[in-house]
Amino acid sequence: MTSKLAAARYGKDNVRVYKVHRDQKTGVQTVVEMTICVLLEGEIDVSYTKADNSVVVATDSMKNTIFILAKQHPVTPPELFGSIIGTHFIETYKHIHVAHVNIITHRWTRMTIDGKPHPHSFLRDGAETRNVQVDVTEGKGIEIASSISGLHVLKSTGSEFWGFIRDEYTTLPETRDRILSTEVDATWKWKKFDSLQAVKADIPKFDRAWSLAREITLKTFAEEVSASVQATMYKMAEKIIAAVPDVETVDYSLPNKHYFEVDLSWHKGIKNTGKDAEVYAPQSGPNGLIKCTVSRSVSAKL
């Protein structure tokens, strides 16, 4: 029996980068904190099959490169910075043909003190991150997927779930009023960009799309009387497709964070179910996980 190397990529993960921009005129400072992963593909087979490291760009060198590029270039929007990093590696090393760059941007929100935005103080107001995946392929352009991740939302009413299959395995009761909570993971994939210059030409679109996607997600979640997570997430994706013409597909992954009523009737007849429910038990056990991909229809592209 013979074997061959079918696929290979390597790189540096968990590169933590913080950059501060100081406006000398106003004294206002802006901060960005990122966690970056870079993986490279190319003519690197011999490093695996022949123990020949002559084709290896050391992962420590890759880490240093990220810091230097962060000093030399803007790091926002992250779609641009990821494209800068990926393009650098395929242009600098002729045997490297694909660069995969993942950037997680951590949320720092400017503090408001005495009703005014503070010039240099920030708070971490949640686990939500803004993520991008950038894949730069030599001669084939740049593919970008932007994401919202870890956005935890809840509404105490305005959600239903009924009419589902009932058979010998079913114990879940139907409900016309329930708590709905989830942790939003939404990804929108852009049309392919020909080059770094094409990405630079579209810089304003990235922040605008992120703001729109977040606003649409929150507004639809809050205002929609939800028949199911499936129906609500489809409407969210549909609205993003309509609002951002350069987006080709939208993916949602929404785990259902369950809150169950607690029957307290055993204690002096306390009513705490149905319309009388006020105390619930948040669940950490099995939960629903609902996913979908919504694409732009063929007719919409014409």
Salt bridges, closest charged atoms under 4 A:
GLU33 OE2 - ARG16 NH2 2.95
GLU33 OE1 - ARG124 NH2 3.49
GLU41 OE2 - ARG9 NH2 2.81
GLU41 OE2 - HIS100 NE2 2.52
GLU43 OE2 - HIS97 NE2 2.81
ASP60 OD1 - LYS63 NZ 2.92
GLU79 OE1 - ARG130 NH2 3.22
ASP125 OD1 - ARG107 NE 2.85
GLU128 OE1 - ARG107 NH1 3.62
GLU128 OE2 - ARG214 NE 2.78
ASP135 OD1 - HIS100 ND1 2.56
GLU138 OE1 - HIS97 ND1 2.50
ASP202 OD2 - LYS191 NZ 3.80
ASP202 OD1 - LYS205 NZ 3.47
ASP207 OD1 - ARG130 NH1 2.84
GLU223 OE2 - LYS219 NZ 2.92
GLU224 OE2 - LYS235 NZ 2.77
ASP246 OD2 - LYS205 NZ 2.57
GLU248 OE1 - LYS301 NZ 3.46
ASP276 OD1 - LYS275 NZ 3.65
